[in-house]
Amino acid sequence: MRIGVAGPIDLRILASRLPSIDVGRGYPFPYTAHLVGCLLDRGHEISVFALDPESSATRIVTHGPLTAHIVPMRPRARDRAKDFFRAERKLLASEMSRSQVDVVHAHWTYEFALAAAASNRPNVVTTHDWAPTVLRHHRDPYRLVRLGMQVSAISRAQVLTAVSPYIAGKVQRYYKRQPHVVPNAVPQPMMAPPSARCGGGPTIVGAVSASFDRLKNTRALIAAFASARSSLPDGSRLRLVGPPFGPGGPANEWARSRGLDGSVDFIGEVRPADMVETLDSFDVLVHPALEEAFCMAVLEAMARGLPVIGGRSSGAVPWLLAEGECGMLVDVMYSDEISRAILDLAWDPPRRFALGALARERALGSFSMDTTIGAYERCYQLASRRSVPPGARRGSRRAITSE
């Protein structure tokens, strides 16, 4: 099948499959690149439709069954939001229309999904987040624009999927439809046996996040670790991974100004190729986000055999952790609850190892890439059957019903 994959994608992960050109970093999200790799391995021809703020013109790169359409994106979010990403949507839709793909799979219900709807190609749209929740925590014009785009994208999708039952419930509640639940899957590099961890000695607490904002709630973790530090085994550290968490970055400055930076390693961004080694250096992963539609950081930590401390009311996090059977669920609004959970696991290695083993078993058993790809392949066939004939009116809400 000839499949178009549109969405944020870390093009560096596909560099080995596109050796003829330096494709750059793109508009990054590692998971979509892993998905493309698996689709290629199953014998499909893939066209990637990506945005890149460092490109000034559209580039098309082909190597074997993979073609990348790299479309320029205006660097400033304000400029993109003013016209609802019109320039980006137009370029993406043009590339999709000119391609020979049988179906376009758009990730996120924003510019990529709206471009897919305008391309007159059969489309599958995956809902990765819930814009009303994001807007509640970020009350700014940009998120308001994104909310409007999500409403339009969902209403125009031919086949709609959601990455968790939590998100499916949101869509069903507000749009009276039942989307297909197709969860994200464990990327292949994460499936290798994890490195052995020591039972005694210092405890390395880790966190991975792309943002240092109210929704991700990392401030509560920093405060919790500072409170627990004197009661932890000697040499214990908190390691923060992600773009805002580098030395001298916003998280480092916030913690330093409050005297909370003791025994904290501000790692910053880690290359996707190094993420396995990074996770294997942790003993516990804490994910204090207030809401998650899915959360790849939690799933990848589970796949590496890490016990996870997450929020009991944080969207899909309890579902990922099997309602606490393979992790600890706390009220992440209170840093003292996070502190107690860290101390509990730090001083109880057998429990830590048991939770980590259960987490890995669940990750590999319930979130396999084969299962996810198979579900998407069925959605692609369904979208092809639902394709709107030329001249027919698009955008009916009937298009998102499930069979």
N, C-alpha and C positions, 0 to 999 in steps of 0.2 A: 504494500500500500504506500502511496505517496502522501506523507503527512507533513503539514506545516506546524511548527512549534513556535509560538509567539509569546514573548514575556521577558521580564528581567532574566538575564542569563550571564553567567560568568564565562566569557569566551575563552579565558585562559585554560579552562578544563578541557576544551575541545581542540587545543592547539596541536596535539599529536594527530588529530584526525584532519586538520587543515594545515599541513606542513608548509604549504607554498607561500604563506603570508603571515606577518605578525598581526594577528587579529585584535590585539589589545585586550583591555580589561572588560570593556563593554559596560553595561548597566547591570551590576552583578547580582546574581542569586545562584549559588552553586547547584541547588537541587535540580533546576531545569536542565542544566548541562548533563548531569548524571542521567536524567530521564532520556535525553536525546541519545546518549551513548547506548543505553539499554535497547531503545527502539531500533537503533542501527544494528545492534547485535542480533536482533530478532528478524532481520532481513528487510526492514522497511527502508524506503528512500525518504530522507528527511531534508526539509528546508527550514532553516532557522530564521526567524524575523526578529532582529535585535535592534535596540537603540544604543547609541554610543555618543556621549557628550564630547568626545575628542575627535569625532569625524566631522568633516565639513561637507561631504557629499556621500551619497549612497555607494557602498562597495558591495560587489557580489563575488563571493569566493566559492569555488566548487572543487571538491576532491572526492572522487568516487561517488558514493551514494549520498554524500552530505553537501548541501549548499547553504552558505550563510549570506543572508541579506542584511548588511550592517547599515542601518539608517541613522543619519545625524539627529541628535537631540539637543535642543537649546539648553545650555548649562544652567541657566537660572530658573528655579522652580516658579518664581513669580511670573516670568515671561510665558512659561508653558500654561500656567493656570489662567492667565488673562483671557485666552481664547479656548479654554478647555482642551489643550493639547492639539489644537486643530492641525497645525503644521505636521506634527509627528504622526497623527492619525492618518492624514492624507497620504503621506509618503509610505507608511506601512500598508495601507489599503491598496495602494497602487502596486506595490511589490507582490502582495498576496494575489491580487487579481491577475497579474501577468504570469504568475507561477503556474505550474501544472499540478499542484497538489490536489488530492482528493478531499481533504478536510484540513481545516486550520484549528489547532488546539491552542486557545488563548489562555494564558495564566494571569490571574488577577482580573478583576471586573472594572478595568479602567481603560486606558488608551489602547491597549492591545486587543481587548474584547470588542471595543467599539470599532476599531479598524477591521477586525474579522467580520463583524456584522455588515460593514460597508463594502466588503470585498466581493460579495456575491459567491463566496465559497461556502460549502457546508462548514458549520463551526461547532466546536465544543468549547465551553467556557468553564474554567475552574475558579471557584470562589475561595480565595486564600485568606481573606480577612473580612471584617464587618465594619464598614465605614461609619455608621452611627456611633459605635463604641470608640473608634479612633477620634472622631470629632468631639466626643464628650471629654476626652482627656487632652485634646489639642484644639482649643477653640480659636481657630484662625481661618481666614478666607480660603487658604489652600485646601484645608481638609473639607471645607464646605463644598468647594468645587468637586473634590473627589467623591463626596457623597452623591452629588447630582450625577456624576459619571457612572457610579455604581448602579444607581436606580435604572438609568437608561440601558446599561450593559446587560443587567440581569433580565430586563424585560425583552431584550432583543435576542437573547441566546437561543439557539435551536436545541441544544442539549446542555443542561447545567449540571455541574458537579460541585460538591463541597468536600473539603479536606477532612472534615470531622462531623460527627453527629451534632456537635454544638453549633457549628455554622449552618448545617442543614436545618436545624431547628429555627435559627434566626431567619433564614430565607423563607421557610415554610410559614412562619408566623406572620411575616409582613407581606408576603406575596402569594400566600395560599397555594403554594405548589410544593411538590416533593422532589427535590433534586437527587441525583445519584451520589451516594457517599463513597468517595474513592480517596482513601487516606494517602498522604505522602508515604514514601517507603525508605527503608534503610539504604543509603548509597553503598555500592559494592565495596569501596575501600574500608568502610566501617565494619564489614562482616568478618574480617580476619580475627583470629583469637587475640584477645587483649593481653597486654604485658602483665606479668605477675605483680601484685601489690603487696607491700609489707603490712603485717598486722599491727606492729607497734611503732613507736617513734612519732615524729611530727605528722600532723594531718594537713594535707594540702586541699584546701577548699577552692573550687574553681567556679567561674561563671562566664558564660559566653553570650554576648548580646551585641546587636548592631546599633543600639541607641542608648543614650544616657538621658532618659526623660521620665516623666511621671508614670507613664504606662509601663515601662520596663522596670521601674522601681528599684534600680540598683543602689540608690542612696540608702534604702532600708537595709540592704545586705551589708554595705560598708559599715553602717552604724552597728549592725548586729555582730559583725566580726570583731569590731573594736571592743564591744561589750564582753564578748566571749573570750577574747585573746588571752587574758591573764589566767583563765581556767583551762586552756587547751594545752596539749603536750608541748614541751619546749621545741621551738623551731617551726611551729605550725605557721602556714602562710595562706593568704587569700590571693589568688591569681585571677585577674580580670582581663578577658580577651574580647577584642572587638575594636572597631575604628575609634570610638570615643575614649578608649581606655589605655592609650599610649602614654609614655612618660611626658609630662608637661601638658597633657590633654585636659579636656574639661572635667573629667572625673578625677584625675590626679589633683588638679587645682582645687576642686571643691573639697576633696578629702583633706588636703594639706591645710587649707584655710581653717578647718575645724579641728585639726589635730587628730584626724582619723586615718592617717595614711601609714601608721606603724604596721609593719609586717605585711604590707600589701604590695604585690608586684603588679605594676601597671604594664601589661604585656603589649596591648594594642592589637592591631590587625595581624592575623596569622594567615599565611597562604593556605588555600584549600588542601594542597598536598601535604601540609604539615599538621593538619587538624587531628589526625589520628594520634600522632605522637603527643600533641598538646593535651588531648583528653586523657591519654594514658598516664600523664604526669599528675592527674588529680586523684584524690581519694573519694571526694564527694563533689557533686555538682549542685549548686543552689541556683534555682531559677525563680526570682522573686516577682516576676511580671504579674500585673493585676489582671491581665486578660491575654489569652492566646487562642488564635483560631486553630492552630495545630502545635507548632514549635519544633523545628528541626533540631535545635540545640538540645532539647530534652531527649528526643528520639535517638540522636547520635550518641549522647552520653549513655543511654540505656544499652545501645548496641555494643558499647565498649565496656559493659559490665559495671557501670557506675551507679551507686545509689543516688537518687535525685530527691532534693527537697524542693517542693513546689507549692503553689497556692491551692487551697482546697476549693476556692471559688473562682479560679483563674481560667475560665473558659474551658478549653479542651484538655488542660493539664491533668485534671483528675482522671479523665478517660484514658489518657496515655499511660498513666501510672496505675491503671486498673483499680481506681478508687483507693489507692494507698497500699495495694498488695505488693507492689514492687518499688515503693518509694515512700517518702514521708510527706503528708499534706498538712500544711499549717495555714494560719491566717497571716498572709504576708504583709498585711497592713500594719502589723505590730512587729517591730524588730526584735523584741524580747522572745517572741515565739520562734523566730528564725534562729536566734542565739541558742535557745534550748535544744532545737533539733540538731544544730551543728555539734553541740557538746554531746548529745546522746550518741551520735554516730562516731564522733571522734574517740570516745572512751569505750566503745563496744564494737571492736573489729569483727567478731563473728556475725553480729547483726548486719554490719556494713557489707560484708562479703555475701551474706545470704540475700540481702535486698538487691545487690548488684547482679548476682546470678539470676534471680527472678526477672530483673529488668532486661537482661540480655536475652533470656528465653522468650520473653514477651515481644521484644523488638524484632527478633529474627523470625518468630513464629507468626506474629499477627501483622507485621508491616513489611512483608517481603516485596521486592521489586517485581518478581514474576506475577504475583497476585495483582499488584497495582497496574502493571502494564496490561495484563489480561482484561481488567475492568475497563481501562481506557480504550483498548481495541474494540470492545463491544460498544462503547459510546461512539467511537468513530463510525462504526457500521450504522448505528442508529441515526447519527447526524446525516450520513449520506442518504439514507432512506427518507429523511425529513426535508431534504434540500428543497428550497422554494423554487418553483419554476420561474424562468425569466419573465419579468413583467409583473409577477405577483407581488402584493404588498408585504413588506417585511415589518418586523417589529411587534407582531402580535404576541401577547402574553401567553397564548396557547402554546407557543413554541417551547416553553420550559417545562411542560408536564412530563412526567416519567412514565415509562411503560414497564 
